[in-house]
């Protein structure tokens, strides 16, 4: 069952992101283009590897804490759809 919640790495917060499973231990996030890079990195440690492979090598910069995935892709000349597909498949 899919439900929409804003998932903070430490627990549930409010409605926003789609999750594939109801219980925290089984959560598989569906990443979206409006998610903040910093939130993506906090949600799963493997996301950093995927983003780096896509060409985002400045994940520790201050902008990553405020910039959406869509904005970061635009700045790096990447197609957000391609990055999302890789994130949602591999992470």
C-alpha positions as CSV (number, residue, x, y, z in Angstrom):
1,X,0.0,0.0,0.0
2,X,1.4,3.4,-0.9
3,X,0.8,6.4,1.4
4,X,2.1,10.0,1.1
5,X,4.2,11.3,4.0
6,X,7.1,13.6,4.5
7,X,9.7,11.3,5.8
8,X,12.4,12.6,8.1
9,X,15.3,10.3,8.6
10,X,14.4,10.1,12.3
11,X,10.7,9.3,11.8
12,X,7.4,10.4,10.2
13,X,6.7,14.2,9.9
14,X,3.8,15.2,7.5
15,X,2.3,14.4,4.1
16,X,4.6,14.9,1.1
17,X,6.6,12.0,-0.3
18,X,5.3,8.7,-1.6
19,X,6.5,5.6,0.3
20,X,5.9,2.1,-0.9
21,X,5.5,0.5,2.5
22,X,3.6,1.5,5.6
23,X,6.2,0.5,8.3
24,X,9.4,2.5,8.8
25,X,11.7,-0.6,8.7
26,X,10.5,-1.5,5.2
27,X,10.5,2.0,3.6
28,X,11.4,2.4,0.0
29,X,11.2,6.0,-1.0
30,X,10.0,7.2,-4.4
31,X,12.2,10.2,-5.1
32,X,10.7,13.3,-6.9
33,X,12.2,16.2,-8.7
34,X,11.1,18.7,-6.1
35,X,13.0,16.9,-3.2
36,X,15.9,18.8,-1.7
37,X,19.3,17.3,-2.4
38,X,20.1,17.4,1.4
39,X,16.9,15.4,2.1
40,X,17.7,12.8,-0.5
41,X,21.2,12.4,1.0
42,X,19.8,12.0,4.5
43,X,17.1,9.5,3.3
44,X,19.6,6.9,2.1
45,X,23.4,6.7,2.2
46,X,23.4,5.0,-1.3
47,X,21.9,8.1,-2.9
48,X,25.3,9.9,-2.7
49,X,26.9,7.2,-4.9
50,X,24.1,7.4,-7.5
51,X,24.2,11.2,-7.6
52,X,28.0,11.3,-7.9
53,X,27.8,8.7,-10.8
54,X,25.3,11.0,-12.5
55,X,27.8,13.9,-12.4
56,X,26.9,15.8,-9.2
57,X,30.2,16.0,-7.5
58,X,29.5,18.9,-5.1
59,X,27.0,17.2,-2.8
60,X,28.6,18.7,0.3
61,X,28.2,22.3,-0.8
62,X,25.8,24.6,1.1
63,X,23.5,24.8,-1.9
64,X,22.7,21.1,-1.6
65,X,20.8,21.9,1.6
66,X,18.4,24.2,-0.2
67,X,18.4,23.1,-3.8
68,X,15.9,20.8,-5.4
69,X,16.9,17.9,-7.5
70,X,15.4,19.6,-10.5
71,X,17.4,22.8,-9.9
72,X,20.6,20.8,-9.3
73,X,20.1,18.9,-12.5
74,X,19.6,22.1,-14.4
75,X,22.8,23.6,-13.0
76,X,24.8,20.5,-13.9
77,X,23.3,20.1,-17.3
78,X,21.6,16.8,-16.5
79,X,18.1,15.5,-17.4
80,X,16.2,15.3,-14.2
81,X,14.1,12.3,-15.6
82,X,17.3,10.3,-16.1
83,X,18.6,11.1,-12.6
84,X,15.2,10.2,-11.0
85,X,15.0,6.9,-12.9
86,X,18.5,5.9,-11.6
87,X,17.7,7.0,-8.1
88,X,14.4,5.2,-7.9
89,X,15.9,2.1,-9.5
90,X,19.1,1.8,-7.5
91,X,18.4,3.4,-4.1
